[in-house]
Amino acid sequence: MKNIIITGTSRGIGFELTQLFAKNNCNVLALSRNSEPLNKLALKNVSTLSVDLSNDADLQKVTAFIAKNWKTVDILINNAGKLINKPFEELSTKDFMEVYQVNVFAVAELTKQLLPFFKEGSHIVNISSIGGVQGSMKFPGLAAYSSSKGALLTLTEMLAEEYKEQGISFNALALGAVQTEMLNEAFPGYKAPVSAIEMAEYIYNFALTGNKFYNGKILEVSSSTP
């Protein structure tokens, strides 16, 4: 059984991903501030931890769980995200820090703490946004979010280079519009062509097999604008 860690599992894509992996004979550690939605499902093979990814003490709960129960991690999906939608002139440094803390710094810190548990063949999948891709269409109000997702893409490329000799793969998926609560926060009333479960199925397959074909790559997964 493969050991999978997924962040941002209380809703949307992360919630659906957890169920997919669990139903396909994988051990899943689901991380989110709110574990209640998954706990209600009582899924076999799923362990939940209520964690604040910006809190080092909470991250240590994750490594303690892995050390005690799994010893190794096959796949890490950094799916948690923070979005603040404000005109640029209203964005404070605090707003930028809140967004970057979840979308960049927490990804870096969690990945760093899990390095001892990765092995040859482990795959880290960072969920970014098409808005973070250079040259893509940009939208007012998303300066903090889109710039943080651009930083995540560069971080992915760097980590792939640093750990390629160990056989640990890092890739990023730059997602377009998916019908989630977060999309509604960014574009109220917009109807996306892709549902959360459809995107979760794509990410599920990519996480399992994408590292056979890609490392340090940014894949744009978008059929629409936004």
C-alpha positions in Angstrom: 0.0 0.0 0.0 1.3 3.4 -0.9 1.5 6.1 1.7 0.0 9.4 0.7 -0.1 12.8 2.4 -2.6 15.4 1.2 -3.0 19.0 2.5 -6.2 21.0 2.3 -8.6 18.1 2.6 -11.6 19.7 4.3 -13.3 20.6 1.0 -12.9 20.7 -2.8 -10.2 18.9 -4.6 -8.4 17.7 -1.5 -11.6 16.2 0.0 -12.2 14.3 -3.2 -8.6 13.2 -3.6 -8.5 11.7 -0.1 -11.5 9.5 -1.0 -10.0 8.4 -4.3 -6.8 7.3 -2.8 -8.5 5.6 0.2 -10.9 3.7 -2.1 -7.9 2.5 -4.2 -6.0 0.8 -1.4 -3.7 3.6 -0.3 -2.9 4.8 3.2 -3.8 8.5 3.4 -2.8 11.1 6.0 -5.2 14.0 5.4 -4.1 17.4 6.7 -6.4 20.4 7.2 -7.5 22.8 9.9 -11.0 21.2 9.9 -10.9 17.4 9.9 -14.6 17.0 10.6 -15.9 16.6 7.0 -13.6 13.6 6.5 -14.0 12.2 9.9 -17.8 11.9 9.3 -17.1 9.6 6.3 -15.1 7.2 8.5 -13.0 6.0 5.6 -10.9 3.0 5.9 -7.1 3.7 5.5 -7.6 7.4 6.2 -6.0 9.2 9.2 -6.7 12.8 9.8 -4.7 15.5 11.6 -6.1 18.9 12.3 -3.1 21.2 11.6 -2.3 24.8 10.9 0.3 24.5 8.2 1.9 27.7 9.3 2.5 26.4 12.8 5.8 24.5 13.3 4.5 22.6 16.3 1.6 21.3 14.2 4.0 20.2 11.4 5.9 18.2 14.0 2.7 16.3 14.6 2.9 15.2 11.0 6.5 14.0 11.2 5.7 12.2 14.5 2.9 10.4 12.8 5.0 9.3 9.9 7.9 8.1 12.1 5.6 6.1 14.3 3.2 4.6 11.7 4.6 4.6 8.2 8.4 5.3 8.1 8.2 6.3 4.4 6.1 8.6 2.2 5.4 7.8 -1.4 3.4 10.8 -2.4 2.9 14.3 -1.0 0.3 16.5 -2.6 0.6 20.1 -1.4 -3.0 21.1 -2.2 -3.8 23.6 0.6 -4.2 27.2 -0.6 -5.1 30.6 0.6 -6.7 33.3 -1.5 -7.4 37.0 -0.7 -9.3 38.9 -3.4 -8.7 42.6 -3.0 -7.6 45.5 -5.2 -3.9 45.9 -5.0 -4.0 49.3 -3.3 -6.0 47.7 -0.4 -3.6 44.7 0.0 -1.5 45.0 3.2 1.8 43.4 3.9 -0.1 41.2 6.4 -2.4 40.1 3.5 0.6 39.1 1.4 2.2 37.3 4.3 -1.0 35.3 5.1 -1.2 34.1 1.5 2.5 33.4 1.1 2.5 31.6 4.5 0.1 28.9 3.2 0.9 28.9 -0.5 4.7 29.0 -0.3 6.3 28.9 3.1 4.2 26.1 4.5 4.8 24.0 1.4 8.6 24.5 1.8 8.6 23.7 5.5 6.4 20.6 5.3 8.4 19.3 2.4 11.7 19.9 4.3 10.4 18.1 7.4 9.3 15.1 5.3 12.6 14.7 3.4 13.9 12.0 5.7 10.8 9.9 4.8 11.0 10.3 1.0 12.7 7.6 -0.9 13.7 6.9 -4.5 10.4 7.0 -6.5 8.7 9.4 -4.1 6.6 12.1 -5.9 5.8 15.6 -4.6 3.0 17.3 -6.4 2.5 21.0 -5.8 -0.9 22.3 -6.8 -0.4 25.8 -8.2 -2.6 28.0 -10.5 -2.6 29.0 -14.1 -2.6 32.5 -12.7 1.0 31.9 -11.5 2.3 31.0 -14.9 4.3 33.7 -16.7 2.4 35.1 -19.7 -1.0 33.7 -18.6 -4.0 36.0 -18.3 -4.1 37.8 -15.0 -7.1 39.1 -13.1 -7.5 42.2 -10.8 -7.6 41.5 -7.1 -5.4 38.4 -7.2 -2.0 40.0 -6.9 -1.1 38.2 -3.7 -2.5 34.9 -4.7 -1.2 34.7 -8.3 2.3 35.9 -7.3 2.5 33.3 -4.5 1.5 30.6 -7.0 4.3 31.8 -9.3 6.7 31.5 -6.4 5.5 27.9 -5.8 6.3 27.0 -9.5 9.8 28.2 -9.2 10.3 26.4 -5.8 9.1 23.2 -7.5 11.7 23.6 -10.2 14.5 24.2 -7.7 13.6 21.3 -5.5 13.5 18.9 -8.5 17.1 20.0 -9.3 18.3 19.6 -5.7 16.9 16.1 -5.1 17.1 14.5 -8.5 20.1 12.4 -7.5 18.0 10.8 -4.7 15.3 9.9 -7.2 12.7 12.2 -5.5 10.5 13.9 -8.1 8.9 17.3 -7.8 6.2 18.5 -10.3 3.6 21.3 -10.2 0.2 21.4 -11.7 -1.0 24.9 -12.6 -4.8 24.5 -12.5 -7.3 26.5 -14.3 -10.9 27.0 -13.2 -12.3 24.2 -11.1 -15.8 24.4 -9.4 -14.7 24.8 -5.8 -15.4 27.2 -2.9 -12.1 28.9 -3.6 -13.1 29.6 -7.2 -16.3 31.2 -6.0 -14.3 33.4 -3.7 -12.1 34.6 -6.6 -14.9 34.8 -9.3 -18.3 34.9 -7.7 -21.0 33.4 -9.9 -18.5 31.9 -12.4 -19.3 28.4 -13.5 -16.2 26.3 -14.2 -16.1 23.6 -16.9 -14.4 21.1 -14.5 -15.8 19.8 -11.2 -13.7 19.1 -8.1 -14.0 15.3 -8.5 -13.0 15.5 -12.2 -9.8 17.4 -11.3 -9.2 15.2 -8.4 -9.2 12.2 -10.7 -6.7 13.8 -13.0 -4.4 14.7 -10.0 -4.8 11.2 -8.6 -3.5 9.6 -11.8 -0.8 12.1 -12.2 0.5 11.7 -8.6 0.7 7.9 -9.2 2.4 7.9 -12.6 3.5 11.4 -13.5 7.0 11.1 -12.1 7.7 8.4 -14.6 7.6 11.0 -17.3 8.2 14.3 -15.6 10.5 15.9 -13.0 10.8 19.6 -12.3 8.0 20.4 -14.7 5.1 22.8 -14.6 2.0 21.4 -16.3 -0.8 23.7 -17.2 -4.1 22.0 -16.5 -6.7 24.4 -17.9 -9.4 24.3 -20.5 -10.7 27.8 -20.0 -10.0 31.4 -19.0 -10.1 31.9 -16.1 
